Amino acid sequence: MDVTVQGKAVFASAFGKDSDPAVLLAYGAGGSHSTWSGIAQGLAAQGWRVLVPDLPGHGASQGPALDTIAALAGWLADFLNAAGVEKAVLAGHSMGALAALECAARHPDRVRSLLLLGAAASMPVNQALLDMARDDPNAACALIAKWGFAKEPPAPPELITATAAHLAQAAPGVLHVDLAACSAYDGGDAAAARVGCPATVIVGGQDRMASPDAGRALAARLPQGRAVVLERAGHLMMAGHPQATLAAMADALDSGLDPADWEGLRAQAHRMLDESLDFIRDVRRHPVWRPMPAEVRAAFDAPPPRMGQELAAIDSEFRQLVEPFGPGNVHPGFMGWVHGGGTVEGMLAEMMAGGLNANLGGRDHAPMEVERQILRWMRNLFGYPEGASGLFVTGTSMANFLALLVARTRALGTGIRRTGLSGAEGLVAYASAAAHGCIPQAFEMSGLGAASLRLLPTDSAHRLDMEALRQAVAADRAAGRRPFMVVGSAGTVDVGAIDDLGALATFAEAEGMWFHVDGAFGALGMMSPELAPLLAGIERSDSIAFDFHKWGQVPYDAGYLLVRDGEAHRAAFASPAAYLRRETRGLAAGSPWPCDYGPDLSRGFRALKTWITLKAHGMDALGAAMARCCEVARHLAARIQAEPSLELLAPVALNIVCFHRPGADCAQIVADLHESGIAAPSTTTIDGKLAIRAAIVNHRTRKNDVDRMVDEVLRVSTK
């Protein structure tokens, strides 16, 4: 390729695809682009765009030759501009290594990483050789070729002769200018200290021009430096040991998917962290929710990238296209669904868990102990025995489903895991008509069918009607059916009602039925002395499903299933396999494993964000936040009752308030609220009336937030 650099015509060899990441190769004194030919082709074959320019005055490039390393460093940066390369790996040999080093120090934003071959921080040239290069360049070329290769085993004579001839092709005076520039350069130590990118110094173990010790010393001065020694190579390693040199360079370039520039990545990561912290800190300055413009949606129609992008550009895209258009549950004005607001500590825990990248399916490692500790904490919180089991899952929908499978297996025996549901005829279960939709869905997925679940009426407080339950069970037994399970709700989805858990426990015990509690958000009210009495009887249940990502304020997702009889839980899921063999020592020790209690072998480290949130805030503070949500809900209910034009549609049991404006279109009101950015409630139906539903779950929500919502309801409903 031909380009113009600093007003002079420059020739450069180019290998590989233009779309590949770029490597710029700079040769040593007296060389030309052909010095790197074999190496360049080898790197191109491995997916690199390789550029090898003839330096000024060398080969086919116009002169004069540059007489300082600083000038060469600036020229390399200008060449990248001319070649249209924003950022490249710089690889240099001898004089080229010094130029690459200085360029990386002066232009850190242009250099991904450094490869310095046959290099030292300073490379003084013997005065006799300098004089010879000036007065008898052919003799100087022969001397360099003789001393440039390893002593043992000696290089073939024809290689030495060919190398001398190659050096002798340099234009008159060029070799002397190059050697003098090397000899005069004294900025290597200072430059090395300023290099922020990864750097590999490749030295010949028998280098008689830049000693291995000097190369190691240079690597030690580079903040991210390392030394690689080719023990059998001399200074001219590309000619003497091309395969070993190529392998060392390729190894240095291939960091897998790790960043080539760790310090640059670190700086960008800090910027991203700061931006995320700012987003949470300043959340009240943003709307709760905003609709996505068509052009934002269209941006997600782009095809998958074939080449990677700079992380800074990806971050910018996230801040423009994603962050402003999230669901809004971090905002205190989000009240539509039972979503927690998250915490900064939980966000950081997600980052830490991602770095560790642990699979919590099983085996013996510390993340397993984190999950086991949370199990012990939950046993204690809910009054469960030591033999109780627990499992992190995506959310309560999955936890309810798994609890049903455990209850089904206990009722029918473990044989159904082999024979199927042939003996399941007549099994029936019971729940409130106000139970979450995932309960009938669980019966559909379990093979029992939704018809095996009786959805029973509720009383005036929207709780499961105990008399209706007694009558339904008696009728089913009289008909020859087998009642096996009753589901209580600790916070119904519509109004937050809590079933009489104590009465349900007593009834289930008397009837020999499995008592399961769907406590998606309400169960963790056990952390609050104010709310715990409302949950009396939950400690007598056979299983509890709940979410840490709701009132526990843990970032999504972190559902949990707690089962009183751990062996019954394990019997429903454990599946021995040769690749899951348990040992008494090593990584395969530590049985039982979480995969024995559910279907997932691949499980993320959900426990860490839960563990860190609990440790950072403590159960007392989390419980107090839940109680405050209920206080805000009571304030909202009082405000509604004080407004003549609004009607409260259900008693406020916990944190959910349902109301409407008679004669107004509540669906339209809610949509207007969403688009206003002030608040984001949802809708539901209470006694046949469409209601505005406000669920106070976010620990940031205060009384003034719900007052603003009411004010906006009144405003938009009178437009």
Steps between C-alpha positions, in 0.01 A plus 500: 500500500610857434423783741632845575650565842636838605487609138711209371399197294513181704477139390366237739434130466149409613377153588162375622154651485429868554237398756752308713668665801819675393863425582773742393847345467810719527840352413851568625793701364556466126194287440197528274148363479636166378673450837162397639359312198469151647380624839249737338345226290481270801319759710260579216411132479398521866251780442705819519525790260877541480660824380874520436605844376837587359623769737605837352805457279469120512390267223242665274414790733625851440767635734685625676546244778391631840787549741330471840280240666257776596460595134442137407238467776310799368527366148344167604199683646466704182521183292205355694303813413590470133406132497164573665581296810360636824678257729756228437739258656853635459772244451858608451840340478815668633484860373136440409436381855632827642281696260196290592574544872526878466187513284298306759616738771415810297180376336336257744159534336640357175663184635319183605810315610874486442731228375865595543747259342874509561454809713640670807425834664822635350696355210839675472692404189873433508683802358703281268181364344362852466815612321492192280136563406601848388824414325455140381131406520548163329748395767259623767221294347721191501593557866137546606405182315784308666414615853125506449447125525541253784847366565383146568391345281653734244285638222553355153759706304251561221256656747769733629594596144136558398441715807803715428384543141154601618642768730731622225199589285434804718561836336837663569525640849179341626665230714719758672203731568301209644779375726576852618134554591501179704823589675386851591162397640488533878125520561421131530453487877277807505298377204454155653360649819234686299380207294153399614431213263607135523856453379703191420878515464626209289873449540747251362672290761823542301453862393845665485364847414219544753558260785222282644551665839450843344181376336371361828582829671299689239205268553522560873480877446186472289191514726338212312818350362615144475808343349515200269841348436571300185792309643658393168456832320736792451423863422375438146236255620258556209762368257665243724192352671195619305260231623585549867479877457162477329371266770615735777341799329176315430482384860549856623231626264247229578361588841175316425214736579690681771576867431821583324514822699422421863567852622279651234230249586539582868453871431192433288360264764537772762315740271221248451476438873486872569226543241295218653544641849397843373191350339385353830598804706320738266203278420247759618624737230379260232147402402378170641444372148502643153386355168769400255518709184475310174864570421608339826304184424641500149853499640435149632429373151871509421658162416747339740848652471770296330774704662526626853457863600680711754338469841467878524286502185284217633458684829395813313242298309367354825468844658313631196284205400445286809541681830247780432232249397509244780193370686545763770488287813813667638296822516292572812204584277480143370195340664347288228626153573672342796858575392775583745708813457838331535802632687845624409652212695295252300616659176862467608438140602377424148830630367698291748298188423556555129873524557507176696269335245417215735257224408291425807373168370732328742854402595718617785580872496434808712200631301320182606558595862349842436184332375498259792537785746195670354311173540593496869388863533165423335444193717548721802280781364206270427541261791584200281702203632864426425409241239312751288629562149513814290564592140556821309290517184398770254195610696197392698321367191772239463521443876124432514533256211783310668309491829207342318730234354633419847146473640392289202795264544429461869135422426567248222846367585827532316389234253318766299838629391531182294142400421338840466163615631302181445413489870414866538128469432295680759778715647361844583640815655355828625578869486323832518342643187726799574813284474763601247455369148821299525322256736255361241779522243715277721226237500479523123876446464514223761275271299230504766305758303335822610175309564666332798532838674194634677495880506282589796314815598645768724352676800438872537870553571593323173641201691433135423160411650575223749144369501505473123825304531351257752199439283705450184734249662211309655319488167808376317566228757139391478543474123805276540756764412827551685561849641879536529591869512375839609664827395484806722588850384720733703411811304257448213585653167201732475463646849781353712270295723650235726306178541448368853820299496454363851155365418629355173787328682264344753264387226777353286645310794161354584435399139851368430551753222810685386478865607683733265526878537534726198679786672643670193538836671320467833698212651808712564282715722628259766800734518275773641374477861200702386407270213607158629184448713291527183683192372434281803478138391754527219749320722271193491493478122662221299649736244529871428568676171619860505714756321799685636465731200173645626493624857852369554619769253748260337553566126312268265484210510513322834206272576513239773332176604519379859382144578454365852581139408830521318502130419158521336630794298807307391301188415301699247801614298831324573625323187827308541723503194857396431607856429343610829684243711571627852842461656630536853772743396578738216267725306238225462448476878251690713178301443207567494499746215229747395441298183360230730211732589391630161537447125786744441861391468604846383422753771630853541634640825168661604594437859778760499282805437259371764780433747661841443167683523416326827846562643514862383162600642401232748155353548396778737548773239337293226208423729468868588490585128214252453310652792555846353352383170189394689489835678518679165221275372281592797574868435396453137177329607422786738571754227264318264226482760541873557441573130125511422559407137703185577388166643708243688403158363659261749635503854876556521649190659866572426637722228255487210235765451219461245275792414320667213327816393135415437395589149856539373697270270756354741697332221541836331595664829773242561638537147508878545682457830761279337564747223517791744804338660367586847372160607447151360211316664320210331141382470305204632135410548340510845139382531444567132645850507819598317736629767816704510740282695797646687744251650748667736809281483790735432697596811538849349127574478375762746166661581568795270543255209153355543358849555645603164337198342159588645539860387578379149204258503272789586656719233494257208153367585349847465662586166 
